[in-house]
Amino acid sequence: MDYIQDNLDEINRKITAAAAKAGRKPAEITLVGVTKTIDAIRIKKMVDCGVRNLGENKVQEILEKHPLIKDVDWHMIGHLQTNKVKYIIDKVTMIHSIDSVKLAEEVSKRAVQIDKRIDILIEINIANESSKYGIQQEKAEEMALELSRLDGIRVCGLMCIAPFVENSELNRPYFKNMRQLFIDIKSKMHNNINMQHLSMGMTNDYDVAIEEGATIVRIGTGIFAERVYNL
Ligand SMILES: *Cc1c(COP(=O)(O)O)cnc(C)c1O
């Protein structure tokens, strides 16, 4: 499983290079290792290599893996149904995929019940893809304001899943839009809205996302795929 360390070395090099290009420090960027479909042995290997933030997109996988992997922070990054919030509320540090007031209200209620305050991001469907969850960018500020009134949650920023592309440059305009939206909301300094995080960038486009201001990148394939070398 040495390839996991090799892949992470490569990713860290790319993060450092992209940050430098944008005049940013690599320490401003958090790598969330996406562990969906990955077994506990390989996840532990990644954790041993220093990745302490883990991302899952299914409630069931968090429930299975949470007891097996110690000393890490779990991020819920996939679509979350309101009736499943209760299963993960005590297990996750951040929910990236808040896309309705109803969902946020449930998270708030459950968090208050266990005396917790949970970090949430609002998911934006930045390319208006019908196949994707998330709200329209025009509705982001209004939603942030509504959520800022809820106890038990902290509105910390925005998240998007950009279109799947081979050439990461194609997603640059979407990342630019995300950053502008982020700055617009942040600059108004609303009470209880603490815009700190832009969760954007995956295996195929995290370099460009960082150049455009990502503070969290979510990478799965780039860490766990064994590369096939041509002989
Ligand atoms: C799977 C997934 C990722 C990671 O995708 P890769 O292309 O494997 O890096 C990131 N974010 C979300 C929401 C995902 O579901």
Ligand as a Chemical Component Dictionary entry (heavy atoms), coordinates in Angstrom:
data_LIG
# 
_chem_comp.id                   LIG 
_chem_comp.type                 NON-POLYMER 
_chem_comp.pdbx_formal_charge   0 
_chem_comp.three_letter_code    LIG 
# 
loop_
_chem_comp_atom.comp_id 
_chem_comp_atom.atom_id 
_chem_comp_atom.alt_atom_id 
_chem_comp_atom.type_symbol 
_chem_comp_atom.charge 
_chem_comp_atom.model_Cartn_x 
_chem_comp_atom.model_Cartn_y 
_chem_comp_atom.model_Cartn_z 
_chem_comp_atom.pdbx_ordinal 
LIG C1 C1 C 0 -16.417 11.211 -4.417 1  
LIG C2 C2 C 0 -16.463 12.620 -4.020 2  
LIG C3 C3 C 0 -15.299 13.408 -4.007 3  
LIG C4 C4 C 0 -13.951 12.887 -4.442 4  
LIG O1 O1 O 0 -13.923 12.628 -5.819 5  
LIG P1 P1 P 0 -12.601 12.129 -6.549 6  
LIG O2 O2 O 0 -12.805 12.492 -7.954 7  
LIG O3 O3 O 0 -12.534 10.651 -6.314 8  
LIG O4 O4 O 0 -11.446 12.828 -5.927 9  
LIG C5 C5 C 0 -15.411 14.727 -3.603 10 
LIG N1 N1 N 0 -16.594 15.251 -3.219 11 
LIG C6 C6 C 0 -17.729 14.526 -3.211 12 
LIG C7 C7 C 0 -18.998 15.172 -2.779 13 
LIG C8 C8 C 0 -17.702 13.184 -3.599 14 
LIG O5 O5 O 0 -18.843 12.466 -3.592 15 
# 
loop_
_chem_comp_bond.comp_id 
_chem_comp_bond.atom_id_1 
_chem_comp_bond.atom_id_2 
_chem_comp_bond.value_order 
_chem_comp_bond.pdbx_ordinal 
LIG C1 C2 SING 1  
LIG C2 C3 SING 2  
LIG C2 C8 DOUB 3  
LIG C3 C4 SING 4  
LIG C3 C5 DOUB 5  
LIG C4 O1 SING 6  
LIG O1 P1 SING 7  
LIG P1 O2 DOUB 8  
LIG P1 O3 SING 9  
LIG P1 O4 SING 10 
LIG C5 N1 SING 11 
LIG N1 C6 DOUB 12 
LIG C6 C7 SING 13 
LIG C6 C8 SING 14 
LIG C8 O5 SING 15 
# 
